[in-house]
Amino acid sequence: MKNKTTAIILSLLLGWLGIDRFYLGYTGLGVLKLLTGGVFGIMWLIDFILIIAGSLKPKDGDYAA
């Protein structure tokens, strides 16, 4: 199970490298963000907002309680 706070911190600090997507289990999108600098910063910002809002959840289910 993944922790939402950890996902937020990873997205804030290393989201432009795709580390947040790797952590949540989305390897393909993580590689895309890694190779494009968070798709030039736009996808990084969108992912950060989605994680905070709770719309972007781990691939294997929900966050740990």
PQR file with spaces between the fields and no chain letter, atoms N, CA, C, O and H, PARSE charges and radii, in Angstrom:
ATOM       1  N    MET     1       0.836   -1.185    0.000 -0.4000 1.5000
ATOM       2  CA   MET     1       0.000    0.000    0.000 -0.0000 2.0000
ATOM       3  C    MET     1       0.880    1.247    0.000  0.5500 1.7000
ATOM       4  O    MET     1       1.939    1.284    0.626 -0.5500 1.4000
ATOM       5  N    LYS     2       0.424    2.241   -0.701 -0.4000 1.5000
ATOM       6  CA   LYS     2       1.165    3.494   -0.842 -0.0000 2.0000
ATOM       7  C    LYS     2       0.583    4.554    0.092  0.5500 1.7000
ATOM       8  O    LYS     2      -0.601    4.526    0.429 -0.5500 1.4000
ATOM       9  H    LYS     2      -0.437    2.212   -1.210  0.4000 1.0000
ATOM      10  N    ASN     3       1.430    5.473    0.496 -0.4000 1.5000
ATOM      11  CA   ASN     3       1.039    6.547    1.400 -0.0000 2.0000
ATOM      12  C    ASN     3       0.832    7.821    0.592  0.5500 1.7000
ATOM      13  O    ASN     3       1.683    8.186   -0.219 -0.5500 1.4000
ATOM      14  H    ASN     3       2.392    5.495    0.222  0.4000 1.0000
ATOM      15  N    LYS     4      -0.304    8.508    0.810 -0.4000 1.5000
ATOM      16  CA   LYS     4      -0.626    9.723    0.058 -0.0000 2.0000
ATOM      17  C    LYS     4       0.369   10.843    0.369  0.5500 1.7000
ATOM      18  O    LYS     4       0.767   11.579   -0.535 -0.5500 1.4000
ATOM      19  H    LYS     4      -0.995    8.212    1.470  0.4000 1.0000
ATOM      20  N    THR     5       0.773   10.981    1.625 -0.4000 1.5000
ATOM      21  CA   THR     5       1.729   12.026    1.991 -0.0000 2.0000
ATOM      22  C    THR     5       3.057   11.821    1.284  0.5500 1.7000
ATOM      23  O    THR     5       3.670   12.782    0.816 -0.5500 1.4000
ATOM      24  H    THR     5       0.449   10.383    2.359  0.4000 1.0000
ATOM      25  N    THR     6       3.499   10.592    1.204 -0.4000 1.5000
ATOM      26  CA   THR     6       4.739   10.288    0.483 -0.0000 2.0000
ATOM      27  C    THR     6       4.597   10.639   -0.991  0.5500 1.7000
ATOM      28  O    THR     6       5.520   11.197   -1.583 -0.5500 1.4000
ATOM      29  H    THR     6       3.001    9.812    1.583  0.4000 1.0000
ATOM      30  N    ALA     7       3.458   10.322   -1.589 -0.4000 1.5000
ATOM      31  CA   ALA     7       3.224   10.634   -2.993 -0.0000 2.0000
ATOM      32  C    ALA     7       3.245   12.144   -3.225  0.5500 1.7000
ATOM      33  O    ALA     7       3.785   12.603   -4.232 -0.5500 1.4000
ATOM      34  H    ALA     7       2.708    9.868   -1.108  0.4000 1.0000
ATOM      35  N    ILE     8       2.671   12.912   -2.317 -0.4000 1.5000
ATOM      36  CA   ILE     8       2.666   14.372   -2.443 -0.0000 2.0000
ATOM      37  C    ILE     8       4.081   14.925   -2.362  0.5500 1.7000
ATOM      38  O    ILE     8       4.467   15.773   -3.165 -0.5500 1.4000
ATOM      39  H    ILE     8       2.233   12.539   -1.500  0.4000 1.0000
ATOM      40  N    ILE     9       4.853   14.447   -1.394 -0.4000 1.5000
ATOM      41  CA   ILE     9       6.230   14.934   -1.228 -0.0000 2.0000
ATOM      42  C    ILE     9       7.085   14.562   -2.441  0.5500 1.7000
ATOM      43  O    ILE     9       7.853   15.385   -2.940 -0.5500 1.4000
ATOM      44  H    ILE     9       4.539   13.757   -0.742  0.4000 1.0000
ATOM      45  N    LEU    10       6.950   13.328   -2.912 -0.4000 1.5000
ATOM      46  CA   LEU    10       7.711   12.915   -4.099 -0.0000 2.0000
ATOM      47  C    LEU    10       7.321   13.731   -5.320  0.5500 1.7000
ATOM      48  O    LEU    10       8.179   14.106   -6.119 -0.5500 1.4000
ATOM      49  H    LEU    10       6.327   12.659   -2.507  0.4000 1.0000
ATOM      50  N    SER    11       6.029   14.007   -5.468 -0.4000 1.5000
ATOM      51  CA   SER    11       5.575   14.796   -6.597 -0.0000 2.0000
ATOM      52  C    SER    11       6.106   16.221   -6.527  0.5500 1.7000
ATOM      53  O    SER    11       6.521   16.783   -7.541 -0.5500 1.4000
ATOM      54  H    SER    11       5.333   13.703   -4.818  0.4000 1.0000
ATOM      55  N    LEU    12       6.093   16.796   -5.349 -0.4000 1.5000
ATOM      56  CA   LEU    12       6.576   18.164   -5.178 -0.0000 2.0000
ATOM      57  C    LEU    12       8.067   18.276   -5.466  0.5500 1.7000
ATOM      58  O    LEU    12       8.503   19.189   -6.167 -0.5500 1.4000
ATOM      59  H    LEU    12       5.756   16.340   -4.525  0.4000 1.0000
ATOM      60  N    LEU    13       8.843   17.349   -4.928 -0.4000 1.5000
ATOM      61  CA   LEU    13      10.295   17.449   -5.037 -0.0000 2.0000
ATOM      62  C    LEU    13      10.872   16.831   -6.310  0.5500 1.7000
ATOM      63  O    LEU    13      11.803   17.379   -6.901 -0.5500 1.4000
ATOM      64  H    LEU    13       8.488   16.607   -4.360  0.4000 1.0000
ATOM      65  N    LEU    14      10.320   15.692   -6.731 -0.4000 1.5000
ATOM      66  CA   LEU    14      10.907   14.949   -7.845 -0.0000 2.0000
ATOM      67  C    LEU    14       9.902   14.590   -8.938  0.5500 1.7000
ATOM      68  O    LEU    14      10.165   13.725   -9.772 -0.5500 1.4000
ATOM      69  H    LEU    14       9.563   15.248   -6.251  0.4000 1.0000
ATOM      70  N    GLY    15       8.763   15.253   -8.927 -0.4000 1.5000
ATOM      71  CA   GLY    15       7.717   14.947   -9.901 -0.0000 2.0000
ATOM      72  C    GLY    15       8.128   15.197  -11.334  0.5500 1.7000
ATOM      73  O    GLY    15       7.667   14.500  -12.238 -0.5500 1.4000
ATOM      74  H    GLY    15       8.549   15.956   -8.249  0.4000 1.0000
ATOM      75  N    TRP    16       8.979   16.171  -11.560 -0.4000 1.5000
ATOM      76  CA   TRP    16       9.425   16.469  -12.921 -0.0000 2.0000
ATOM      77  C    TRP    16      10.305   15.356  -13.486  0.5500 1.7000
ATOM      78  O    TRP    16      10.544   15.295  -14.692 -0.5500 1.4000
ATOM      79  H    TRP    16       9.353   16.737  -10.826  0.4000 1.0000
ATOM      80  N    LEU    17      10.786   14.470  -12.598 -0.4000 1.5000
ATOM      81  CA   LEU    17      11.540   13.297  -13.038 -0.0000 2.0000
ATOM      82  C    LEU    17      10.665   12.047  -13.157  0.5500 1.7000
ATOM      83  O    LEU    17      11.146   10.995  -13.576 -0.5500 1.4000
ATOM      84  H    LEU    17      10.591   14.519  -11.618  0.4000 1.0000
ATOM      85  N    GLY    18       9.403   12.152  -12.798 -0.4000 1.5000
ATOM      86  CA   GLY    18       8.490   11.019  -12.879 -0.0000 2.0000
ATOM      87  C    GLY    18       8.526   10.099  -11.683  0.5500 1.7000
ATOM      88  O    GLY    18       7.900    9.039  -11.704 -0.5500 1.4000
ATOM      89  H    GLY    18       9.012   13.007  -12.457  0.4000 1.0000
ATOM      90  N    ILE    19       9.245   10.476  -10.638 -0.4000 1.5000
ATOM      91  CA   ILE    19       9.376    9.612   -9.470 -0.0000 2.0000
ATOM      92  C    ILE    19       8.010    9.358   -8.820  0.5500 1.7000
ATOM      93  O    ILE    19       7.769    8.270   -8.298 -0.5500 1.4000
ATOM      94  H    ILE    19       9.754   11.337  -10.621  0.4000 1.0000
ATOM      95  N    ASP    20       7.126   10.343   -8.849 -0.4000 1.5000
ATOM      96  CA   ASP    20       5.793   10.158   -8.285 -0.0000 2.0000
ATOM      97  C    ASP    20       5.020    9.075   -9.033  0.5500 1.7000
ATOM      98  O    ASP    20       4.332    8.262   -8.415 -0.5500 1.4000
ATOM      99  H    ASP    20       7.322   11.227   -9.273  0.4000 1.0000
ATOM     100  N    ARG    21       5.129    9.061  -10.347 -0.4000 1.5000
ATOM     101  CA   ARG    21       4.434    8.042  -11.141 -0.0000 2.0000
ATOM     102  C    ARG    21       5.042    6.663  -10.929  0.5500 1.7000
ATOM     103  O    ARG    21       4.315    5.671  -10.870 -0.5500 1.4000
ATOM     104  H    ARG    21       5.688    9.721  -10.849  0.4000 1.0000
ATOM     105  N    PHE    22       6.360    6.587  -10.814 -0.4000 1.5000
ATOM     106  CA   PHE    22       6.995    5.303  -10.501 -0.0000 2.0000
ATOM     107  C    PHE    22       6.498    4.797   -9.150  0.5500 1.7000
ATOM     108  O    PHE    22       6.178    3.616   -9.016 -0.5500 1.4000
ATOM     109  H    PHE    22       6.950    7.392  -10.862  0.4000 1.0000
ATOM     110  N    TYR    23       6.432    5.664   -8.160 -0.4000 1.5000
ATOM     111  CA   TYR    23       5.984    5.289   -6.821 -0.0000 2.0000
ATOM     112  C    TYR    23       4.551    4.764   -6.846  0.5500 1.7000
ATOM     113  O    TYR    23       4.229    3.803   -6.148 -0.5500 1.4000
ATOM     114  H    TYR    23       6.692    6.623   -8.269  0.4000 1.0000
ATOM     115  N    LEU    24       3.691    5.390   -7.647 -0.4000 1.5000
ATOM     116  CA   LEU    24       2.295    4.980   -7.705 -0.0000 2.0000
ATOM     117  C    LEU    24       2.060    3.771   -8.611  0.5500 1.7000
ATOM     118  O    LEU    24       0.944    3.256   -8.676 -0.5500 1.4000
ATOM     119  H    LEU    24       3.952    6.171   -8.214  0.4000 1.0000
ATOM     120  N    GLY    25       3.096    3.317   -9.306 -0.4000 1.5000
ATOM     121  CA   GLY    25       2.986    2.106  -10.111 -0.0000 2.0000
ATOM     122  C    GLY    25       2.751    2.326  -11.591  0.5500 1.7000
ATOM     123  O    GLY    25       2.515    1.363  -12.322 -0.5500 1.4000
ATOM     124  H    GLY    25       4.003    3.735   -9.254  0.4000 1.0000
ATOM     125  N    TYR    26       2.808    3.562  -12.052 -0.4000 1.5000
ATOM     126  CA   TYR    26       2.603    3.882  -13.455 -0.0000 2.0000
ATOM     127  C    TYR    26       3.965    4.054  -14.135  0.5500 1.7000
ATOM     128  O    TYR    26       4.406    5.177  -14.380 -0.5500 1.4000
ATOM     129  H    TYR    26       2.999    4.343  -11.458  0.4000 1.0000
ATOM     130  N    THR    27       4.615    2.951  -14.431 -0.4000 1.5000
ATOM     131  CA   THR    27       5.979    2.968  -14.954 -0.0000 2.0000
ATOM     132  C    THR    27       6.079    3.663  -16.307  0.5500 1.7000
ATOM     133  O    THR    27       7.002    4.447  -16.528 -0.5500 1.4000
ATOM     134  H    THR    27       4.256    2.038  -14.232  0.4000 1.0000
ATOM     135  N    GLY    28       5.159    3.393  -17.204 -0.4000 1.5000
ATOM     136  CA   GLY    28       5.206    3.999  -18.537 -0.0000 2.0000
ATOM     137  C    GLY    28       5.149    5.508  -18.486  0.5500 1.7000
ATOM     138  O    GLY    28       5.935    6.182  -19.153 -0.5500 1.4000
ATOM     139  H    GLY    28       4.409    2.756  -17.025  0.4000 1.0000
ATOM     140  N    LEU    29       4.232    6.050  -17.703 -0.4000 1.5000
ATOM     141  CA   LEU    29       4.135    7.504  -17.572 -0.0000 2.0000
ATOM     142  C    LEU    29       5.318    8.067  -16.796  0.5500 1.7000
ATOM     143  O    LEU    29       5.719    9.210  -17.018 -0.5500 1.4000
ATOM     144  H    LEU    29       3.594    5.503  -17.161  0.4000 1.0000
ATOM     145  N    GLY    30       5.874    7.279  -15.892 -0.4000 1.5000
ATOM     146  CA   GLY    30       7.073    7.708  -15.184 -0.0000 2.0000
ATOM     147  C    GLY    30       8.239    7.885  -16.127  0.5500 1.7000
ATOM     148  O    GLY    30       8.990    8.854  -16.016 -0.5500 1.4000
ATOM     149  H    GLY    30       5.548    6.351  -15.711  0.4000 1.0000
ATOM     150  N    VAL    31       8.400    6.948  -17.063 -0.4000 1.5000
ATOM     151  CA   VAL    31       9.470    7.050  -18.053 -0.0000 2.0000
ATOM     152  C    VAL    31       9.235    8.259  -18.962  0.5500 1.7000
ATOM     153  O    VAL    31      10.174    8.984  -19.290 -0.5500 1.4000
ATOM     154  H    VAL    31       7.790    6.161  -17.153  0.4000 1.0000
ATOM     155  N    LEU    32       7.989    8.474  -19.365 -0.4000 1.5000
ATOM     156  CA   LEU    32       7.663    9.628  -20.200 -0.0000 2.0000
ATOM     157  C    LEU    32       8.038   10.929  -19.504  0.5500 1.7000
ATOM     158  O    LEU    32       8.652   11.805  -20.113 -0.5500 1.4000
ATOM     159  H    LEU    32       7.225    7.885  -19.098  0.4000 1.0000
ATOM     160  N    LYS    33       7.673   11.059  -18.234 -0.4000 1.5000
ATOM     161  CA   LYS    33       8.012   12.266  -17.489 -0.0000 2.0000
ATOM     162  C    LYS    33       9.520   12.395  -17.294  0.5500 1.7000
ATOM     163  O    LYS    33      10.059   13.502  -17.339 -0.5500 1.4000
ATOM     164  H    LYS    33       7.174   10.347  -17.739  0.4000 1.0000
ATOM     165  N    LEU    34      10.195   11.288  -17.082 -0.4000 1.5000
ATOM     166  CA   LEU    34      11.644   11.300  -16.903 -0.0000 2.0000
ATOM     167  C    LEU    34      12.354   11.810  -18.158  0.5500 1.7000
ATOM     168  O    LEU    34      13.284   12.611  -18.070 -0.5500 1.4000
ATOM     169  H    LEU    34       9.758   10.389  -17.045  0.4000 1.0000
ATOM     170  N    LEU    35      11.917   11.350  -19.303 -0.4000 1.5000
ATOM     171  CA   LEU    35      12.576   11.707  -20.558 -0.0000 2.0000
ATOM     172  C    LEU    35      12.214   13.109  -21.055  0.5500 1.7000
ATOM     173  O    LEU    35      12.939   13.684  -21.867 -0.5500 1.4000
ATOM     174  H    LEU    35      11.161   10.699  -19.374  0.4000 1.0000
ATOM     175  N    THR    36      11.090   13.662  -20.570 -0.4000 1.5000
ATOM     176  CA   THR    36      10.640   14.966  -21.080 -0.0000 2.0000
ATOM     177  C    THR    36      10.622   16.057  -20.015  0.5500 1.7000
ATOM     178  O    THR    36      10.099   17.145  -20.253 -0.5500 1.4000
ATOM     179  H    THR    36      10.501   13.195  -19.911  0.4000 1.0000
ATOM     180  N    GLY    37      11.182   15.779  -18.859 -0.4000 1.5000
ATOM     181  CA   GLY    37      11.178   16.794  -17.799 -0.0000 2.0000
ATOM     182  C    GLY    37       9.781   17.096  -17.305  0.5500 1.7000
ATOM     183  O    GLY    37       9.411   18.258  -17.143 -0.5500 1.4000
ATOM     184  H    GLY    37      11.607   14.895  -18.665  0.4000 1.0000
ATOM     185  N    GLY    38       9.010   16.062  -17.067 -0.4000 1.5000
ATOM     186  CA   GLY    38       7.635   16.247  -16.605 -0.0000 2.0000
ATOM     187  C    GLY    38       6.751   16.791  -17.707  0.5500 1.7000
ATOM     188  O    GLY    38       5.832   17.570  -17.453 -0.5500 1.4000
ATOM     189  H    GLY    38       9.311   15.117  -17.199  0.4000 1.0000
ATOM     190  N    VAL    39       7.035   16.373  -18.944 -0.4000 1.5000
ATOM     191  CA   VAL    39       6.389   16.881  -20.152 -0.0000 2.0000
ATOM     192  C    VAL    39       6.413   18.409  -20.097  0.5500 1.7000
ATOM     193  O    VAL    39       5.392   19.091  -20.188 -0.5500 1.4000
ATOM     194  H    VAL    39       7.781   15.740  -19.150  0.4000 1.0000
ATOM     195  N    PHE    40       7.635   18.898  -19.944 -0.4000 1.5000
ATOM     196  CA   PHE    40       7.954   20.326  -19.935 -0.0000 2.0000
ATOM     197  C    PHE    40       7.273   21.072  -18.786  0.5500 1.7000
ATOM     198  O    PHE    40       6.960   22.256  -18.907 -0.5500 1.4000
ATOM     199  H    PHE    40       8.464   18.344  -19.870  0.4000 1.0000
ATOM     200  N    GLY    41       7.049   20.379  -17.685 -0.4000 1.5000
ATOM     201  CA   GLY    41       6.515   20.995  -16.475 -0.0000 2.0000
ATOM     202  C    GLY    41       5.012   20.973  -16.358  0.5500 1.7000
ATOM     203  O    GLY    41       4.480   21.161  -15.264 -0.5500 1.4000
ATOM     204  H    GLY    41       7.303   19.417  -17.587  0.4000 1.0000
ATOM     205  N    ILE    42       4.317   20.751  -17.443 -0.4000 1.5000
ATOM     206  CA   ILE    42       2.853   20.798  -17.410 -0.0000 2.0000
ATOM     207  C    ILE    42       2.281   19.565  -16.718  0.5500 1.7000
ATOM     208  O    ILE    42       1.431   19.684  -15.835 -0.5500 1.4000
ATOM     209  H    ILE    42       4.749   20.598  -18.332  0.4000 1.0000
ATOM     210  N    MET    43       2.745   18.384  -17.117 -0.4000 1.5000
ATOM     211  CA   MET    43       2.236   17.150  -16.512 -0.0000 2.0000
ATOM     212  C    MET    43       2.622   17.070  -15.040  0.5500 1.7000
ATOM     213  O    MET    43       1.877   16.522  -14.227 -0.5500 1.4000
ATOM     214  H    MET    43       3.435   18.287  -17.834  0.4000 1.0000
ATOM     215  N    TRP    44       3.785   17.616  -14.697 -0.4000 1.5000
ATOM     216  CA   TRP    44       4.211   17.632  -13.297 -0.0000 2.0000
ATOM     217  C    TRP    44       3.199   18.400  -12.455  0.5500 1.7000
ATOM     218  O    TRP    44       2.786   17.923  -11.398 -0.5500 1.4000
ATOM     219  H    TRP    44       4.390   18.061  -15.357  0.4000 1.0000
ATOM     220  N    LEU    45       2.801   19.570  -12.906 -0.4000 1.5000
ATOM     221  CA   LEU    45       1.851   20.390  -12.163 -0.0000 2.0000
ATOM     222  C    LEU    45       0.480   19.718  -12.078  0.5500 1.7000
ATOM     223  O    LEU    45      -0.151   19.718  -11.021 -0.5500 1.4000
ATOM     224  H    LEU    45       3.136   19.957  -13.765  0.4000 1.0000
ATOM     225  N    ILE    46       0.031   19.155  -13.177 -0.4000 1.5000
ATOM     226  CA   ILE    46      -1.267   18.464  -13.189 -0.0000 2.0000
ATOM     227  C    ILE    46      -1.249   17.276  -12.240  0.5500 1.7000
ATOM     228  O    ILE    46      -2.192   17.091  -11.471 -0.5500 1.4000
ATOM     229  H    ILE    46       0.544   19.155  -14.035  0.4000 1.0000
ATOM     230  N    ASP    47      -0.197   16.468  -12.279 -0.4000 1.5000
ATOM     231  CA   ASP    47      -0.094   15.314  -11.385 -0.0000 2.0000
ATOM     232  C    ASP    47      -0.065   15.746   -9.927  0.5500 1.7000
ATOM     233  O    ASP    47      -0.700   15.116   -9.081 -0.5500 1.4000
ATOM     234  H    ASP    47       0.569   16.618  -12.904  0.4000 1.0000
ATOM     235  N    PHE    48       0.662   16.807   -9.625 -0.4000 1.5000
ATOM     236  CA   PHE    48       0.740   17.309   -8.251 -0.0000 2.0000
ATOM     237  C    PHE    48      -0.652   17.690   -7.744  0.5500 1.7000
ATOM     238  O    PHE    48      -1.021   17.343   -6.622 -0.5500 1.4000
ATOM     239  H    PHE    48       1.178   17.319  -10.312  0.4000 1.0000
ATOM     240  N    ILE    49      -1.415   18.394   -8.559 -0.4000 1.5000
ATOM     241  CA   ILE    49      -2.772   18.799   -8.183 -0.0000 2.0000
ATOM     242  C    ILE    49      -3.679   17.576   -8.031  0.5500 1.7000
ATOM     243  O    ILE    49      -4.474   17.505   -7.093 -0.5500 1.4000
ATOM     244  H    ILE    49      -1.115   18.676   -9.470  0.4000 1.0000
ATOM     245  N    LEU    50      -3.562   16.612   -8.953 -0.4000 1.5000
ATOM     246  CA   LEU    50      -4.402   15.406   -8.899 -0.0000 2.0000
ATOM     247  C    LEU    50      -4.102   14.564   -7.660  0.5500 1.7000
ATOM     248  O    LEU    50      -5.017   13.991   -7.068 -0.5500 1.4000
ATOM     249  H    LEU    50      -2.916   16.670   -9.714  0.4000 1.0000
ATOM     250  N    ILE    51      -2.843   14.483   -7.265 -0.4000 1.5000
ATOM     251  CA   ILE    51      -2.494   13.713   -6.066 -0.0000 2.0000
ATOM     252  C    ILE    51      -3.073   14.392   -4.823  0.5500 1.7000
ATOM     253  O    ILE    51      -3.632   13.724   -3.953 -0.5500 1.4000
ATOM     254  H    ILE    51      -2.100   14.948   -7.745  0.4000 1.0000
ATOM     255  N    ILE    52      -2.940   15.704   -4.739 -0.4000 1.5000
ATOM     256  CA   ILE    52      -3.488   16.432   -3.590 -0.0000 2.0000
ATOM     257  C    ILE    52      -5.002   16.277   -3.532  0.5500 1.7000
ATOM     258  O    ILE    52      -5.566   16.072   -2.457 -0.5500 1.4000
ATOM     259  H    ILE    52      -2.486   16.248   -5.445  0.4000 1.0000
ATOM     260  N    ALA    53      -5.664   16.373   -4.687 -0.4000 1.5000
ATOM     261  CA   ALA    53      -7.122   16.257   -4.738 -0.0000 2.0000
ATOM     262  C    ALA    53      -7.604   14.830   -4.502  0.5500 1.7000
ATOM     263  O    ALA    53      -8.784   14.616   -4.226 -0.5500 1.4000
ATOM     264  H    ALA    53      -5.206   16.539   -5.560  0.4000 1.0000
ATOM     265  N    GLY    54      -6.713   13.862   -4.606 -0.4000 1.5000
ATOM     266  CA   GLY    54      -7.093   12.469   -4.395 -0.0000 2.0000
ATOM     267  C    GLY    54      -7.590   11.779   -5.653  0.5500 1.7000
ATOM     268  O    GLY    54      -8.098   10.659   -5.581 -0.5500 1.4000
ATOM     269  H    GLY    54      -5.755   14.037   -4.830  0.4000 1.0000
ATOM     270  N    SER    55      -7.455   12.424   -6.804 -0.4000 1.5000
ATOM     271  CA   SER    55      -7.914   11.838   -8.056 -0.0000 2.0000
ATOM     272  C    SER    55      -6.918   10.861   -8.661  0.5500 1.7000
ATOM     273  O    SER    55      -7.309    9.950   -9.391 -0.5500 1.4000
ATOM     274  H    SER    55      -7.042   13.333   -6.863  0.4000 1.0000
ATOM     275  N    LEU    56      -5.639   11.039   -8.366 -0.4000 1.5000
ATOM     276  CA   LEU    56      -4.600   10.141   -8.870 -0.0000 2.0000
ATOM     277  C    LEU    56      -4.221    9.174   -7.750  0.5500 1.7000
ATOM     278  O    LEU    56      -3.561    9.544   -6.780 -0.5500 1.4000
ATOM     279  H    LEU    56      -5.322   11.779   -7.772  0.4000 1.0000
ATOM     280  N    LYS    57      -4.657    7.934   -7.913 -0.4000 1.5000
ATOM     281  CA   LYS    57      -4.437    6.917   -6.888 -0.0000 2.0000
ATOM     282  C    LYS    57      -3.425    5.895   -7.386  0.5500 1.7000
ATOM     283  O    LYS    57      -3.146    5.828   -8.583 -0.5500 1.4000
ATOM     284  H    LYS    57      -5.194    7.634   -8.702  0.4000 1.0000
ATOM     285  N    PRO    58      -2.879    5.104   -6.480 -0.5600 1.5000
ATOM     286  CA   PRO    58      -1.952    4.041   -6.901  0.2800 2.0000
ATOM     287  C    PRO    58      -2.615    3.070   -7.869  0.5500 1.7000
ATOM     288  O    PRO    58      -3.826    2.855   -7.817 -0.5500 1.4000
ATOM     289  N    LYS    59      -1.827    2.500   -8.734 -0.4000 1.5000
ATOM     290  CA   LYS    59      -2.330    1.575   -9.743 -0.0000 2.0000
ATOM     291  C    LYS    59      -2.976    0.349   -9.115  0.5500 1.7000
ATOM     292  O    LYS    59      -3.922   -0.211   -9.670 -0.5500 1.4000
ATOM     293  H    LYS    59      -0.844    2.676   -8.776  0.4000 1.0000
ATOM     294  N    ASP    60      -2.469   -0.068   -7.959 -0.4000 1.5000
ATOM     295  CA   ASP    60      -2.975   -1.290   -7.330 -0.0000 2.0000
ATOM     296  C    ASP    60      -4.144   -1.057   -6.369  0.5500 1.7000
ATOM     297  O    ASP    60      -4.488   -1.953   -5.598 -0.5500 1.4000
ATOM     298  H    ASP    60      -1.701    0.386   -7.509  0.4000 1.0000
ATOM     299  N    GLY    61      -4.747    0.107   -6.400 -0.4000 1.5000
ATOM     300  CA   GLY    61      -5.900    0.337   -5.530 -0.0000 2.0000
ATOM     301  C    GLY    61      -5.924    1.722   -4.935  0.5500 1.7000
ATOM     302  O    GLY    61      -5.848    2.727   -5.641 -0.5500 1.4000
ATOM     303  H    GLY    61      -4.468    0.835   -7.027  0.4000 1.0000
ATOM     304  N    ASP    62      -6.031    1.755   -3.624 -0.4000 1.5000
ATOM     305  CA   ASP    62      -6.156    3.020   -2.910 -0.0000 2.0000
ATOM     306  C    ASP    62      -4.961    3.246   -2.001  0.5500 1.7000
ATOM     307  O    ASP    62      -4.126    2.358   -1.832 -0.5500 1.4000
ATOM     308  H    ASP    62      -6.092    0.939   -3.050  0.4000 1.0000
ATOM     309  N    TYR    63      -4.880    4.427   -1.421 -0.4000 1.5000
ATOM     310  CA   TYR    63      -3.808    4.739   -0.486 -0.0000 2.0000
ATOM     311  C    TYR    63      -4.026    3.991    0.824  0.5500 1.7000
ATOM     312  O    TYR    63      -5.156    3.647    1.172 -0.5500 1.4000
ATOM     313  H    TYR    63      -5.559    5.149   -1.559  0.4000 1.0000
ATOM     314  N    ALA    64      -2.946    3.746    1.540 -0.4000 1.5000
ATOM     315  CA   ALA    64      -3.020    3.115    2.864 -0.0000 2.0000
ATOM     316  C    ALA    64      -3.671    4.084    3.836  0.5500 1.7000
ATOM     317  O    ALA    64      -3.535    5.299    3.696 -0.5500 1.4000
ATOM     318  H    ALA    64      -2.028    4.026    1.258  0.4000 1.0000
ATOM     319  N    ALA    65      -4.356    3.562    4.791 -0.4000 1.5000
ATOM     320  CA   ALA    65      -5.058    4.402    5.770 -0.0000 2.0000
ATOM     321  C    ALA    65      -4.115    5.024    6.760  0.5500 1.7000
ATOM     322  O    ALA    65      -4.548    5.758    7.648 -0.5500 1.4000
ATOM     323  H    ALA    65      -4.466    2.574    4.905  0.4000 1.0000
